[in-house]
């Protein structure tokens, strides 16, 4: 029952993190408010854009509420990554510098599991619940529109959550892979910041990447560094349901599964190879 042991360890991490957050309630509340304000600022910005244009991207089908489904999916994915992984991965280079990684290696549990999940940032979940509210409102608006109302089936909802978790796995894999290079480089803050730069591309529908400069970017960030599938695939399943005659959409959905598996395996290989080069802080 190794899986149950890992679950108990994770629940212990989550409980300890919640106790720590509740010890400093004012800080927890301020962080939650800051996250919520950032989300409302983004929502207001895009609402302002739709006062000037009915669609984002020519012939893309991303109207206001379709895009708000996309935006809520972005909030889901980013919130989960920030809650469970970001604070831990961000501290990885500090563990190497101070010798904290030595203690993680001595624990009778997978080192990557400990490094990735030892702290839970509960305040980041506020955007998850805000995204849920935005998603419900957007789907309701799409379902009652007079022309071509949207009908959401249980299958669509199930696929949506599956592909949303795939997006979380891809971003996590990219993050932990870049962070593991700290073992070789000593300090790689610039390389780790690269994660934030390239994930910005995942925040927009891929249709906007067109033309002379856009198409190469779309190819690179779909197939080489698959950040464009992180939000685009699950958002399309709800806002623009995959249709039998839409081979591109089904191909993209199939590729998202392949990209998820490849990303997890690739990041795991990089992490283990980096650990082989680790000589502890005292050596």
GIZITA-V527796 format. One record per residue. N is the residue number from 1. RES is the residue in three letters. OMEGA is omega as a letter, one per 30 degrees, with the letter a starting at -180 (NA if undefined). Layout:
((N/RES/OMEGA) (N/RES/OMEGA))
This chain:
((1/UNK/a) (2/UNK/l) (3/UNK/l) (4/UNK/l) (5/UNK/l) (6/UNK/l) (7/UNK/l) (8/UNK/l) (9/UNK/l) (10/UNK/l) (11/UNK/l) (12/UNK/l) (13/UNK/a) (14/UNK/l) (15/UNK/a) (16/UNK/l) (17/UNK/l) (18/UNK/l) (19/UNK/l) (20/UNK/l) (21/UNK/a) (22/UNK/l) (23/UNK/l) (24/UNK/a) (25/UNK/a) (26/UNK/l) (27/UNK/l) (28/UNK/a) (29/UNK/a) (30/UNK/l) (31/UNK/l) (32/UNK/l) (33/UNK/l) (34/UNK/l) (35/UNK/a) (36/UNK/l) (37/UNK/l) (38/UNK/l) (39/UNK/a) (40/UNK/l) (41/UNK/l) (42/UNK/l) (43/UNK/l) (44/UNK/l) (45/UNK/a) (46/UNK/l) (47/UNK/l) (48/UNK/l) (49/UNK/a) (50/UNK/l) (51/UNK/a) (52/UNK/a) (53/UNK/l) (54/UNK/a) (55/UNK/l) (56/UNK/a) (57/UNK/a) (58/UNK/l) (59/UNK/a) (60/UNK/a) (61/UNK/l) (62/UNK/l) (63/UNK/a) (64/UNK/a) (65/UNK/l) (66/UNK/l) (67/UNK/l) (68/UNK/l) (69/UNK/l) (70/UNK/a) (71/UNK/l) (72/UNK/l) (73/UNK/l) (74/UNK/l) (75/UNK/l) (76/UNK/a) (77/UNK/a) (78/UNK/a) (79/UNK/l) (80/UNK/l) (81/UNK/a) (82/UNK/a) (83/UNK/a) (84/UNK/a) (85/UNK/a) (86/UNK/a) (87/UNK/a) (88/UNK/a) (89/UNK/l) (90/UNK/a) (91/UNK/a) (92/UNK/a) (93/UNK/l) (94/UNK/l) (95/UNK/l) (96/UNK/a) (97/UNK/a) (98/UNK/a) (99/UNK/l) (100/UNK/l) (101/UNK/l) (102/UNK/a) (103/UNK/l) (104/UNK/l) (105/UNK/a) (106/UNK/a) (107/UNK/a) (108/UNK/a) (109/UNK/a) (110/UNK/a) (111/UNK/a) (112/UNK/l) (113/UNK/a) (114/UNK/a) (115/UNK/a) (116/UNK/a) (117/UNK/a) (118/UNK/l) (119/UNK/l) (120/UNK/l) (121/UNK/a) (122/UNK/a) (123/UNK/a) (124/UNK/a) (125/UNK/a) (126/UNK/l) (127/UNK/l) (128/UNK/a) (129/UNK/l) (130/UNK/l) (131/UNK/l) (132/UNK/l) (133/UNK/l) (134/UNK/l) (135/UNK/a) (136/UNK/l) (137/UNK/a) (138/UNK/l) (139/UNK/l) (140/UNK/l) (141/UNK/a) (142/UNK/a) (143/UNK/a) (144/UNK/l) (145/UNK/a) (146/UNK/a) (147/UNK/l) (148/UNK/l) (149/UNK/a) (150/UNK/l) (151/UNK/a) (152/UNK/a) (153/UNK/l) (154/UNK/l) (155/UNK/l) (156/UNK/a) (157/UNK/l) (158/UNK/l) (159/UNK/l) (160/UNK/a) (161/UNK/l) (162/UNK/a) (163/UNK/l) (164/UNK/l) (165/UNK/l) (166/UNK/l) (167/UNK/l) (168/UNK/a) (169/UNK/l) (170/UNK/l) (171/UNK/l) (172/UNK/a) (173/UNK/l) (174/UNK/a) (175/UNK/a) (176/UNK/l) (177/UNK/l) (178/UNK/a) (179/UNK/a) (180/UNK/l) (181/UNK/l) (182/UNK/l) (183/UNK/l) (184/UNK/a) (185/UNK/a) (186/UNK/l) (187/UNK/a) (188/UNK/a) (189/UNK/l) (190/UNK/l) (191/UNK/l) (192/UNK/l) (193/UNK/l) (194/UNK/l) (195/UNK/a) (196/UNK/a) (197/UNK/a) (198/UNK/l) (199/UNK/l) (200/UNK/l) (201/UNK/a) (202/UNK/a) (203/UNK/a) (204/UNK/l) (205/UNK/a) (206/UNK/l) (207/UNK/a) (208/UNK/l) (209/UNK/a) (210/UNK/l) (211/UNK/a) (212/UNK/a) (213/UNK/a) (214/UNK/a) (215/UNK/l) (216/UNK/l) (217/UNK/a) (218/UNK/a) (219/UNK/a) (220/UNK/a) (221/UNK/l) (222/UNK/a) (223/UNK/a) (224/UNK/l) (225/UNK/a) (226/UNK/a) (227/UNK/a) (228/UNK/l) (229/UNK/a) (230/UNK/a) (231/UNK/a) (232/UNK/a) (233/UNK/l) (234/UNK/a) (235/UNK/l) (236/UNK/a) (237/UNK/l) (238/UNK/a) (239/UNK/l) (240/UNK/a) (241/UNK/l) (242/UNK/a) (243/UNK/a) (244/UNK/a) (245/UNK/a) (246/UNK/a) (247/UNK/a) (248/UNK/a) (249/UNK/l) (250/UNK/l) (251/UNK/l) (252/UNK/l) (253/UNK/l) (254/UNK/l) (255/UNK/l) (256/UNK/l) (257/UNK/l) (258/UNK/a) (259/UNK/l) (260/UNK/a) (261/UNK/a) (262/UNK/a) (263/UNK/l) (264/UNK/l) (265/UNK/a) (266/UNK/l) (267/UNK/l) (268/UNK/l) (269/UNK/l) (270/UNK/a) (271/UNK/a) (272/UNK/l) (273/UNK/l) (274/UNK/l) (275/UNK/l) (276/UNK/a) (277/UNK/a) (278/UNK/a) (279/UNK/l) (280/UNK/a) (281/UNK/a) (282/UNK/a) (283/UNK/NA))
